[in-house]
C-alpha cells in the first residue's frame, strides 16, 4: 500500500505539474488575456486546480523523496506552502480587490515557486 501511495503521488504530481506549467504559459499571452477574457479565466481555474492537486501529490511523496532526508522533506513542505500562499494571494487580489497588477505579480511568483 505504501509503494502504491508513493507511485500514485509521484506520477500524479509529475503529470499534473507538467500540464499546469504548459497551460500557465497561455495565461501570460496578452492576446488571450485581453481578447478572450473567458478563456483566460477558465484556463486560470484549470491551472489553479491542477496546481492544488500537484501539491497534494508532492506532499504524498515528501516522506520518501530523495531518500527521506528531513531537509528534503522540509524543502518540499516549504515550497508547497510558498506556492499555495502565492496562488491564494493571486486569486484574492483578482477576485475581491480587483487589483490586476497584484494578481499578475503573485501569479509570476507562483510560477517561480513551482
C-alpha positions as CSV (number, residue, x, y, z in Angstrom):
1,X,0.0,0.0,0.0
2,X,2.9,2.3,0.8
3,X,4.5,1.7,-2.6
4,X,1.2,2.3,-4.4
5,X,0.8,5.6,-2.5
6,X,4.3,6.7,-3.5
7,X,3.8,5.7,-7.1
8,X,0.5,7.4,-7.4
9,X,1.8,10.5,-5.6
10,X,4.8,10.8,-7.9
11,X,3.0,10.0,-11.2
12,X,0.1,12.2,-10.3
13,X,2.2,15.1,-9.1
14,X,4.6,15.0,-12.0
15,X,1.9,14.7,-14.7
16,X,-0.3,17.4,-13.2
17,X,2.5,19.9,-12.7
18,X,3.6,19.4,-16.3
19,X,0.1,20.1,-17.5
20,X,-0.1,23.1,-15.2
21,X,3.1,24.5,-16.5
22,X,2.0,24.0,-20.1
23,X,-1.3,25.8,-19.5
24,X,0.2,28.5,-17.4
25,X,2.2,29.7,-20.4
26,X,-1.1,30.7,-22.1
27,X,-2.0,32.8,-19.1
28,X,0.8,35.2,-19.9
29,X,-0.1,35.7,-23.6
30,X,-1.5,39.2,-23.9
31,X,-3.8,38.4,-26.9
32,X,-5.6,35.8,-24.8
33,X,-5.7,38.0,-21.7
34,X,-7.3,40.9,-23.5
35,X,-9.4,39.5,-26.3
36,X,-10.6,36.2,-24.8
37,X,-11.2,37.0,-21.1
38,X,-13.5,34.0,-20.6
39,X,-10.8,31.6,-22.0
40,X,-8.2,33.3,-19.8
41,X,-10.5,32.9,-16.7
42,X,-11.4,29.2,-17.5
43,X,-7.7,28.4,-18.1
44,X,-6.8,30.1,-14.8
45,X,-9.3,27.9,-12.9
46,X,-7.9,24.8,-14.6
47,X,-4.3,25.9,-13.7
48,X,-5.2,26.5,-10.1
49,X,-7.0,23.1,-9.8
50,X,-4.0,21.3,-11.4
51,X,-1.6,23.2,-9.1
52,X,-3.5,22.2,-6.0
53,X,-3.7,18.6,-7.0
54,X,0.0,18.5,-7.9
55,X,0.9,20.0,-4.5
56,X,-1.2,17.2,-2.8
57,X,0.8,14.7,-4.9
58,X,4.1,16.3,-3.8
59,X,3.1,16.1,-0.2
60,X,2.1,12.5,-0.6
61,X,5.7,11.5,-1.6
62,X,7.5,14.0,0.7
63,X,8.3,11.3,3.2
64,X,10.2,9.2,0.7
65,X,11.5,11.8,-1.7
66,X,15.3,11.8,-2.1
67,X,15.8,9.1,0.5
68,X,13.5,10.6,3.1
69,X,16.1,13.1,4.4
70,X,14.5,15.6,6.8
71,X,16.0,18.5,4.9
72,X,14.4,17.4,1.6
73,X,11.1,16.8,3.4
74,X,11.2,20.3,4.8
75,X,12.1,21.8,1.4
76,X,9.1,20.1,-0.2
77,X,6.8,21.4,2.6
78,X,8.2,24.9,2.3
79,X,7.8,25.0,-1.4
80,X,4.2,23.7,-1.1
81,X,3.4,26.4,1.4
82,X,5.0,29.1,-0.7
83,X,3.3,28.1,-3.9
84,X,-0.1,27.7,-2.2
85,X,0.2,31.0,-0.4
86,X,1.2,32.9,-3.5
87,X,-1.6,31.3,-5.6
88,X,-4.2,32.1,-2.9
89,X,-3.0,35.7,-2.8
90,X,-3.2,36.0,-6.6
91,X,-6.7,34.7,-6.5
92,X,-7.7,37.0,-3.7
93,X,-6.3,40.1,-5.4
94,X,-8.3,39.5,-8.6
95,X,-11.5,38.2,-7.0
96,X,-12.0,40.6,-4.1
97,X,-9.7,43.5,-4.6
98,X,-9.8,43.7,-8.4
99,X,-6.1,44.6,-8.5
100,X,-4.8,43.2,-11.8
101,X,-1.2,44.3,-11.1
102,X,-1.0,42.5,-7.8
103,X,-2.8,39.5,-9.3
104,X,-0.1,39.3,-12.1
105,X,2.7,39.8,-9.6
106,X,1.5,37.0,-7.4
107,X,1.0,34.6,-10.3
108,X,4.5,35.3,-11.5
109,X,5.8,34.4,-8.0
110,X,3.7,31.3,-8.1
111,X,5.2,30.2,-11.4
112,X,8.6,30.8,-10.0
113,X,8.0,28.7,-6.9
114,X,6.5,25.9,-8.9
